[in-house]
Amino acid sequence: MSTGGRVGDPRDAFDREAFGLDGRVAALTGGGSGIGKATALTLARAGASIVVADIDEAGAQNTADEITAAGGTASVVRTDVTNRADIDALVDTTMERHGRLDVMGNIAGVPYNNMVSDTPDDDLEKILAINLKGVWYGCQAAMRVMVPQGSGSIINLSSGAIDTPAPTLALYGMTKAAVAQLTKVLAMEAGRSGIRVNALAPGIIETNFSRQHFVDEEGEVDPERLEKYRKNFGRMAPLQRVGTPQDVANAIWWLVSDASGFVTGQIERPNGGVAMPW
Ligand SMILES: NC(=O)c1ccc[n+]([C@@H]2O[C@H](COP(=O)([O-])OP(=O)(O)OC[C@H]3O[C@@H](n4cnc5c(N)ncnc54)[C@H](O)[C@@H]3O)[C@@H](O)[C@H]2O)c1
């Protein structure tokens, strides 16, 4: 069924299989927890083979086990995204195991809250290394194999912190703003090779990342604090709730599928409507 437009162009037709990922291969950093884990499970259910990369090898193995138990294909490469050699090895191992790389998800990241005046240099280096250089290395490593392949989709995790500046969020927010800009410029450079590059700027998502808001002194989830966290952060959004890892994974699924085949250089916002930039 044609939807109008260019006559005879096979892309100009409704295709209910456009979300299918059969035969695709995805490498996902941060795949051992939260958004990365939900993304791994989601892309696997859509048909993709997954290479789960995380500094937390046990977490990554857990994700891979869940995928294989459900009948999917997954394996693990322990990866510290601050180490270029680790990221290169992740991409090389993915190519050895599967012969291609369709999706590179640069998802690993850590929170950081501190006033600019109080932030020590060690913290500056550490947060830049994980949240920014890790994504940079991931983009470069993916390009190395996607350009000759002539296709691919790169996904970077930015953050809603770029939309809503707040005290203590300078360092975290500046890494995420840089990731957004990297995404746009790389989309310009990669488009002619058939590679799409997009980023996510999620709002508040309930994961280990925001754990400090809802655990007790022993680090165990405190149901009362959890309820408060959901209520207080939830009411900031027009949709009146905090997000789930699945909310973000669904957006990533769309972004890596053929259903978003004309979308590149975009910052998508699964944020419950908390910010609505042009
Ligand atoms: N949760 C939120 O509210 C939220 C909002 C906006 C953006 N984000 C971004 O989403 C991404 C995923 O966060 P999440 O909420 O799923 O958190 P999470 O803590 O549940 O997961 C992060 C994962 O990254 C891994 N990781 C940390 N340092 C690493 C390193 N050096 N090398 C490899 N892996 C490393 C951790 O082991 C963990 O498995 C992050 O980039 C975060 O900044 C989160």
The ligand as an SDF file (V2000), in Angstrom:
LIG
                    3D

 44 48  0  0  0  0  0  0  0  0999 V2000
   18.0060    7.0110   35.0480 N   0  0  0  0  0  0  0  0  0  0  0  0
   17.8150    8.2420   34.6500 C   0  0  0  0  0  0  0  0  0  0  0  0
   17.0370    9.0040   35.2380 O   0  0  0  0  0  0  0  0  0  0  0  0
   18.5310    8.7720   33.4310 C   0  0  0  0  0  0  0  0  0  0  0  0
   18.0510    9.9620   32.8350 C   0  0  0  0  0  0  0  0  0  0  0  0
   18.6970   10.4730   31.7190 C   0  0  0  0  0  0  0  0  0  0  0  0
   19.7960    9.8110   31.1980 C   0  0  0  0  0  0  0  0  0  0  0  0
   20.2530    8.6620   31.7940 N   0  0  0  0  0  0  0  0  0  0  0  0
   21.4280    8.0290   31.1870 C   0  0  0  0  0  0  0  0  0  0  0  0
   21.0860    6.7050   30.8180 O   0  0  0  0  0  0  0  0  0  0  0  0
   22.2510    5.8940   30.8260 C   0  0  0  0  0  0  0  0  0  0  0  0
   21.9580    4.6040   31.5610 C   0  0  0  0  0  0  0  0  0  0  0  0
   21.6550    4.9030   32.8920 O   0  0  0  0  0  0  0  0  0  0  0  0
   20.7070    3.9890   33.8160 P   0  0  0  0  0  0  0  0  0  0  0  0
   19.6770    4.8820   34.3760 O   0  0  0  0  0  0  0  0  0  0  0  0
   20.2960    2.7710   33.0920 O   0  0  0  0  0  0  0  0  0  0  0  0
   21.7260    3.6720   35.0090 O   0  0  0  0  0  0  0  0  0  0  0  0
   22.2160    2.2760   35.6390 P   0  0  0  0  0  0  0  0  0  0  0  0
   23.1010    2.6840   36.7630 O   0  0  0  0  0  0  0  0  0  0  0  0
   21.0500    1.4050   35.9200 O   0  0  0  0  0  0  0  0  0  0  0  0
   23.0850    1.6090   34.4730 O   0  0  0  0  0  0  0  0  0  0  0  0
   24.3230    2.1300   34.0610 C   0  0  0  0  0  0  0  0  0  0  0  0
   25.2250    0.9910   33.6430 C   0  0  0  0  0  0  0  0  0  0  0  0
   26.4680    1.5450   33.1700 O   0  0  0  0  0  0  0  0  0  0  0  0
   27.5200    0.7340   33.6500 C   0  0  0  0  0  0  0  0  0  0  0  0
   28.7820    1.4680   33.7050 N   0  0  0  0  0  0  0  0  0  0  0  0
   29.1570    2.4490   34.5600 C   0  0  0  0  0  0  0  0  0  0  0  0
   30.4240    2.8290   34.3290 N   0  0  0  0  0  0  0  0  0  0  0  0
   30.8660    2.0730   33.2920 C   0  0  0  0  0  0  0  0  0  0  0  0
   32.0900    1.9870   32.5820 C   0  0  0  0  0  0  0  0  0  0  0  0
   33.1590    2.7640   32.9100 N   0  0  0  0  0  0  0  0  0  0  0  0
   32.2020    1.1110   31.5660 N   0  0  0  0  0  0  0  0  0  0  0  0
   31.1570    0.3070   31.2250 C   0  0  0  0  0  0  0  0  0  0  0  0
   29.9820    0.3360   31.8730 N   0  0  0  0  0  0  0  0  0  0  0  0
   29.8250    1.2110   32.9020 C   0  0  0  0  0  0  0  0  0  0  0  0
   27.0590    0.2960   35.0420 C   0  0  0  0  0  0  0  0  0  0  0  0
   27.7810   -0.8350   35.5030 O   0  0  0  0  0  0  0  0  0  0  0  0
   25.5880    0.0350   34.7910 C   0  0  0  0  0  0  0  0  0  0  0  0
   25.3540   -1.3060   34.4210 O   0  0  0  0  0  0  0  0  0  0  0  0
   23.3640    6.7400   31.4390 C   0  0  0  0  0  0  0  0  0  0  0  0
   24.1800    7.2470   30.4220 O   0  0  0  0  0  0  0  0  0  0  0  0
   22.6050    7.8770   32.1300 C   0  0  0  0  0  0  0  0  0  0  0  0
   23.3840    9.0530   32.2120 O   0  0  0  0  0  0  0  0  0  0  0  0
   19.6370    8.1330   32.8960 C   0  0  0  0  0  0  0  0  0  0  0  0
  1  2  1  0
  2  3  2  0
  2  4  1  0
  4  5  1  0
  4 44  2  0
  5  6  2  0
  6  7  1  0
  7  8  2  0
  8  9  1  0
  8 44  1  0
  9 10  1  0
  9 42  1  0
 10 11  1  0
 11 12  1  0
 11 40  1  0
 12 13  1  0
 13 14  1  0
 14 15  2  0
 14 16  1  0
 14 17  1  0
 17 18  1  0
 18 19  2  0
 18 20  1  0
 18 21  1  0
 21 22  1  0
 22 23  1  0
 23 24  1  0
 23 38  1  0
 24 25  1  0
 25 26  1  0
 25 36  1  0
 26 27  1  0
 26 35  1  0
 27 28  2  0
 28 29  1  0
 29 30  1  0
 29 35  2  0
 30 31  1  0
 30 32  2  0
 32 33  1  0
 33 34  2  0
 34 35  1  0
 36 37  1  0
 36 38  1  0
 38 39  1  0
 40 41  1  0
 40 42  1  0
 42 43  1  0
M  CHG  2   8   1  16  -1
M  END
$$$$
